[in-house]
């Protein structure tokens, strides 16, 4: 069977995906990603992140979700998501760029404010209020929802006319509105008390079409913070990059608990990422196995190198490791470590 090729237009430029025979049903073959809108290390970084994300979900029909993560991977790596205009060669334009920098800077300084205001005025899912900003929400919940997250963040970054901020709310001991307020407060860097639901107050169920008032935050600040939302900061972004091989495979805007189960006899450590508050093995977002090869305890901040990581994509192996990590207190010569106690790891 021949390979199939898929072409996708993104803000990074043209993304070419080569699908090997048998993908994804064989559970082992991995697509090959080529980011034609980037060059050199930037292209390699995004392609590597997409490959690692596809590897972590081997056997799943997840190509669309993987491709949608390209811009988030680039943003996490500090790569500009503004693709070059068609027909313009960055290499050939170097001399003229140097000659015209002064003129361009002058024009840009005059236009930046207008461009920013125009972009914000086109956004359909947020509007200004005399008390702050109002966000239009579309909330989904139920037993099939495994992770609390902003589900369409990539779309919001690309499409100004997106109708609403789509939110998934996983089942929780807390009320739906409490979880919704907590998620928005985390993404927008405000207090939960500053999130107020416009219709029905916090006693109304969150599911369905909702409006949230962000008190004291302007429309511009609200949209900028939401679009720039990152993973919860209770554990290191650098550590996440190591574990994911530069790809933040977990959902942007969601909150996760990260646990480490250390087996000192085998010198191995199992790192598990779970939705906040969950200890169900089936909710596991990430499971990796790493060499535990230092004399001090993990919370002492020793270095964990990228080459030490083994992705656990097989369902049986993954399930056994997650179960062991979640019941680490019952295992001999092992300990349960909360990532919030870890110093920041660095890549080798």
Residue pairs with C-beta under 8 A, 6 or more apart in sequence:
1 21
1 22
2 21
3 18
3 19
3 20
3 21
4 18
4 19
5 16
5 17
5 18
5 19
6 16
6 17
6 19
6 63
6 67
7 14
7 15
7 16
7 17
8 14
8 15
8 17
8 67
9 15
10 37
10 67
10 70
10 71
10 83
10 158
11 71
11 81
11 82
11 83
11 157
11 158
12 35
12 37
12 38
12 46
12 70
12 71
12 74
12 79
12 81
12 83
13 35
13 36
13 37
13 38
13 83
13 84
14 35
14 36
14 37
15 33
15 34
15 35
15 36
15 37
15 67
15 70
16 33
16 34
16 35
16 36
17 31
17 32
17 33
17 34
17 63
17 67
18 31
18 32
18 33
18 34
19 31
19 63
20 29
20 30
20 31
20 32
21 29
22 28
22 29
23 29
23 30
23 31
24 58
24 59
24 60
24 61
24 62
24 63
25 59
26 59
27 58
27 59
28 58
30 51
30 54
30 55
30 58
31 50
31 51
31 54
31 63
31 66
32 51
33 46
33 47
33 50
33 51
33 54
34 43
34 47
35 42
35 43
35 46
35 47
35 70
37 83
37 84
38 46
38 74
38 79
39 90
42 74
42 77
42 79
45 73
45 74
45 77
45 79
45 246
46 70
46 73
46 74
46 77
46 79
48 245
48 246
48 247
49 69
49 70
49 73
49 77
49 244
49 245
49 246
49 247
49 248
50 66
50 67
50 69
50 70
50 73
50 247
52 244
52 245
52 246
52 247
52 249
52 311
53 66
53 69
53 73
53 244
53 247
53 249
54 62
54 63
54 66
55 311
55 313
56 244
56 249
56 286
56 311
56 313
57 65
57 66
57 313
58 313
59 313
59 315
68 154
68 155
69 154
69 247
69 248
69 249
71 81
71 154
71 157
71 158
72 153
72 154
72 248
72 252
73 246
73 247
73 248
74 80
74 81
75 81
76 230
76 237
76 241
76 246
76 247
76 248
77 246
81 157
84 90
97 104
116 220
119 160
120 219
120 220
120 223
122 160
122 161
123 160
123 161
123 223
124 136
124 160
124 161
124 162
124 163
125 135
125 136
125 156
125 162
125 163
125 164
125 165
126 133
126 134
126 135
126 136
126 219
126 222
126 223
126 226
127 133
127 134
127 136
127 219
128 134
128 218
128 219
129 213
131 213
131 215
131 216
132 194
132 213
132 214
132 215
132 216
132 217
132 218
132 222
133 213
133 214
133 217
133 218
133 219
133 221
133 222
133 223
134 198
134 211
134 212
134 213
134 214
135 165
135 184
135 211
135 212
135 214
135 222
135 226
136 163
136 164
136 165
136 209
136 210
136 211
137 164
137 165
137 166
137 167
137 180
137 209
137 210
137 211
137 212
138 163
138 164
138 165
138 166
138 167
138 208
138 209
138 210
139 166
139 167
139 169
139 176
139 180
139 206
139 207
139 208
139 209
139 210
140 151
140 166
140 167
140 168
140 169
140 207
141 168
141 169
141 170
141 171
141 176
141 206
141 207
142 171
142 207
143 171
145 168
145 169
145 170
145 171
146 170
146 275
146 282
146 283
147 168
147 170
147 251
147 254
147 275
147 283
147 285
148 167
148 168
148 169
148 170
148 172
148 179
148 183
148 254
148 255
148 275
148 276
149 167
149 168
149 183
149 251
149 252
149 253
149 254
150 156
150 165
150 166
150 167
150 183
150 187
150 226
150 229
150 251
150 252
150 253
150 254
151 166
151 167
151 168
151 251
152 162
152 165
152 166
153 226
153 227
153 229
153 252
153 253
155 162
156 162
156 165
156 226
156 227
157 227
164 209
165 226
167 180
167 183
167 206
169 176
169 179
169 180
169 183
169 206
169 207
170 179
170 275
170 278
170 283
172 179
172 277
173 277
174 182
175 202
176 205
176 206
176 207
177 197
177 202
177 203
177 204
177 205
177 206
178 192
178 202
179 206
180 195
180 197
180 206
180 210
180 212
181 192
181 195
181 197
181 202
181 212
182 192
182 255
183 253
183 254
183 255
184 190
184 195
184 212
184 214
185 191
185 192
185 194
185 195
186 232
186 253
186 255
187 225
187 226
187 229
187 253
188 195
188 214
188 217
188 222
188 225
188 226
188 229
189 225
190 214
190 215
190 216
190 217
194 214
194 215
194 216
194 217
195 212
195 213
195 214
195 215
196 212
196 213
196 215
197 204
197 206
197 210
197 211
197 212
197 213
198 210
198 211
198 212
198 213
199 210
199 211
214 222
217 225
229 252
229 253
230 237
230 252
230 253
231 237
231 240
231 248
231 250
231 252
231 253
231 254
231 256
232 254
232 255
232 256
232 276
234 255
234 258
234 339
234 340
235 256
235 258
235 339
235 340
235 342
236 339
236 342
236 344
236 345
238 344
238 345
238 346
238 347
239 304
239 339
239 342
239 344
239 345
240 248
240 250
241 248
241 347
242 304
242 305
242 306
242 309
242 345
242 347
243 271
243 273
243 286
243 288
243 309
244 250
244 286
245 306
245 309
245 311
249 285
249 286
250 256
250 273
250 285
250 286
251 285
254 275
254 276
255 275
255 276
256 273
256 274
256 275
256 276
256 285
257 273
257 274
257 275
257 276
257 277
257 278
257 338
257 339
258 271
258 272
258 273
258 274
258 338
258 339
259 271
259 272
259 274
259 325
259 326
259 328
259 336
259 337
259 338
259 339
260 269
260 270
260 271
260 272
260 298
260 325
260 336
260 337
260 338
260 339
260 342
261 269
261 270
261 272
261 324
261 325
261 328
261 331
261 334
261 335
261 336
261 337
262 268
262 269
262 292
262 298
262 328
262 334
262 335
262 337
263 269
263 270
263 292
263 331
263 333
263 334
264 292
264 333
264 334
265 332
265 333
267 291
267 292
267 293
268 289
268 290
268 291
268 292
269 289
269 290
269 291
269 292
269 298
270 287
270 288
270 289
270 290
270 321
270 322
270 324
270 325
271 286
271 287
271 288
271 289
271 290
272 284
272 286
272 287
272 321
272 322
272 325
272 326
273 284
273 285
273 286
273 287
274 280
274 283
274 284
274 285
275 283
275 285
279 326
281 319
281 322
281 323
281 326
284 318
284 322
287 312
287 318
287 321
287 322
287 325
288 309
288 310
288 311
288 312
289 309
289 310
289 312
289 321
290 304
290 308
290 309
290 310
291 308
292 298
293 308
294 302
294 303
296 302
297 335
297 337
298 337
298 342
299 337
299 341
299 342
299 343
300 343
301 342
301 343
301 344
301 345
303 345
303 346
303 348
304 345
305 347
305 348
306 347
306 348
307 348
312 318
312 321
324 331
325 336
328 334
328 335
328 336
329 336
